[in-house]
Amino acid sequence: MVLHRTRYYPMAVQILTVIFAVIATIILVYLLLVLLDANPANPLVDFIGAIADWFAWLFHDMFTVDNAKLQALIDYGLAALAYLVLGGLVRALGRRTID
């Protein structure tokens, strides 16, 4: 029997990939707000920050830097990268199980 590659992914793989992408997007939006000096007292910035902090808690102060913006770039950038890599791994493993 000949196996053909398809673009079909199981629904669970698609859902997990989208969830990881949304989490990475939230973290990156908050990182952008921090780098652009958004008002932390603004309710929207505070809300996005709370969600981003919750997802990036494992990466806080992994590396210490004196500059606050560089510290945020490292912390939140690593967290977003980790979620994107996890999403890619889930997608790759889902693809592998189909073929």
N, C-alpha and C positions, 0 to 999 in steps of 0.2 A: 504494500500500500504506500502511495506517495503522499507525503505530508506537504501541505501548502501553507505558506505564511499568510496570515490574515491580519487585518487591522482591528479585529474584534477583541475586546478586553472584557472580562467578567465585570458585572456591575459593581462588585465590591472594590475591585482594583480602580475603577474609574472614580468612585466616590472617595476612596482614600487619597488618590492623587489630587483631586480637587480640594480636599480638606487641607492637605499639606501646602498646596499652592496658596490657598486663602490665608492660612496662618503666616506664611512667609510674606505675603503682601501686607498684612496688617503690621507685622514687625517692620517692614521696610517703609511703610507710610509713617509710622511713629519715628523711625530713624530720620526720615526726611524732615519731619516737623522739628525734631531736636536740632538738626543741623541748620535749619532756617530760623532758629530762635523763636519758635512759636510760643505764645503766652501759655505757660503751664497752668494758669488759673482758668483758662477757657474750658468749659465743660466737655467739648468735643475732644480737645487735646488730652484732657484728663482721662476721658473714657477710653480713647485709643491707647493711651499710655498704660492704663491699668490692664488692658487685654494683652498688650505687647509684653509688659513686665511678667504677666502670669505665664506666658508661653516661653519667655526667654530667661526665666529665673535660674536655670542651670548654668547659664553663660555669664552671669553678672560677676564682675571682678575676677574673671579667669586670668586675665593679664592686667596689671595695674600700670596706668599711664597718668602723668600729671595733668594733661589737657583733658577737660571734661568732654569736649566734642569728639576727640580721638578715642576716648574711653567708650563713649556711646557707639561710635562707628565700629569698634572692635567687638563689643558685647553683642549688640543687636545684629551686626553684620554676620558674625559667626552663627548666631541663632537662626537667622534667615537662611543662610547657606546650609545649615544642618537640616532644616525642614525641607528645603528643595532637594537635597541629596536623598533624604528618606523617601520623598515622593517619587524620585527617579528610581530608587531601588525597588519600591513596591511595584511600580509600573514594569520594570524589567523582569522582576520575578513573576508577575502576572502574565507577562508575554511569554516567558519561558515555559510556564506550565501548560500553555495552550498548544504550543507546537509539538 
